[in-house]
Amino acid sequence: MSASDGHRATPTELRAEIAQTRVELGETVSALAAKVDVKARAQEKAGQLRGQLAARARDAGGGLTARLGEGARWPMLGAVAALTLLLIGLASRRRRD
């Protein structure tokens, strides 16, 4: 086989070129496999969104507590508990129907 400059490649050079091509091909196949792995990409995105929502919830909760003051903390927790129990009751009622 001849190189583009007219130089005839040695068997050692050809083997090195083949080995390099195999490495590049393996990297390309790995990259394509990662792109088409929809389940893994969806799980990764869900994890990112979960983290963002948790951060927003922490920020919102901290801001609300600061605005209401520490004295309003217990009534607010009571209201959240009551709402939670109400939602659980509604969910269990729907299951029975």
C-alpha positions in Angstrom: 0.0 0.0 0.0 1.3 3.5 -0.8 1.1 6.6 1.3 -0.3 9.8 -0.2 3.3 11.2 -0.6 4.4 8.3 -2.7 6.2 6.6 0.2 5.4 2.9 0.6 4.2 2.1 4.1 6.0 -0.6 6.0 4.1 -3.5 7.7 4.9 -1.9 11.1 3.4 1.4 10.0 0.3 -0.3 8.7 -0.1 -2.2 12.0 0.2 1.1 13.9 -2.3 2.8 11.6 -4.8 -0.1 12.0 -4.4 -0.1 15.8 -5.1 3.7 15.8 -8.1 3.2 13.6 -9.5 0.5 15.9 -9.1 2.8 18.9 -10.9 5.7 17.1 -13.6 3.3 16.0 -14.1 2.0 19.5 -14.4 5.5 20.9 -17.0 6.4 18.2 -19.1 3.3 18.9 -19.0 4.1 22.6 -20.1 7.6 22.0 -23.0 6.5 19.8 -24.1 3.8 22.3 -24.2 6.5 25.0 -26.4 8.7 22.8 -28.9 6.0 22.1 -29.2 4.8 25.7 -32.5 6.5 26.3 -33.1 5.0 29.7 -29.8 6.1 31.1 -30.2 9.6 29.7 -33.7 9.9 31.1 -32.5 8.7 34.5 -29.7 11.2 34.4 -32.1 14.1 33.5 -34.5 13.0 36.3 -31.7 13.1 38.8 -30.8 16.6 37.7 -34.4 17.8 38.0 -34.8 16.1 41.4 -31.8 18.0 42.6 -33.1 21.3 41.2 -36.5 20.8 42.8 -35.0 19.9 46.2 -32.9 23.1 46.1 -35.9 25.2 45.2 -37.9 23.7 48.0 -35.2 24.4 50.5 -34.9 28.0 49.2 -38.7 28.5 49.3 -39.0 27.0 52.8 -36.2 29.1 54.2 -37.6 32.2 52.7 -41.0 31.6 54.0 -39.8 30.9 57.5 -37.7 34.1 57.4 -40.7 36.1 56.2 -43.1 34.6 58.8 -40.6 34.6 61.6 -39.9 31.8 64.1 -43.1 32.3 66.0 -45.2 31.2 63.0 -43.2 28.0 62.5 -45.3 25.7 64.6 -48.7 26.8 63.2 -47.3 26.4 59.7 -46.1 22.9 60.5 -49.5 22.1 61.8 -51.1 23.3 58.7 -48.8 21.3 56.5 -49.5 18.2 58.6 -53.3 18.7 58.3 -53.0 19.1 54.6 -50.9 16.0 54.3 -53.5 14.0 56.3 -56.3 15.4 54.1 -54.5 14.3 51.0 -53.8 10.8 52.4 -57.5 10.5 53.3 -58.6 11.5 49.8 -56.1 9.1 48.2 -57.3 6.2 50.4 -61.0 7.0 49.7 -60.3 6.9 45.9 -58.7 3.5 46.3 -61.8 2.1 48.1 -64.1 3.3 45.4 
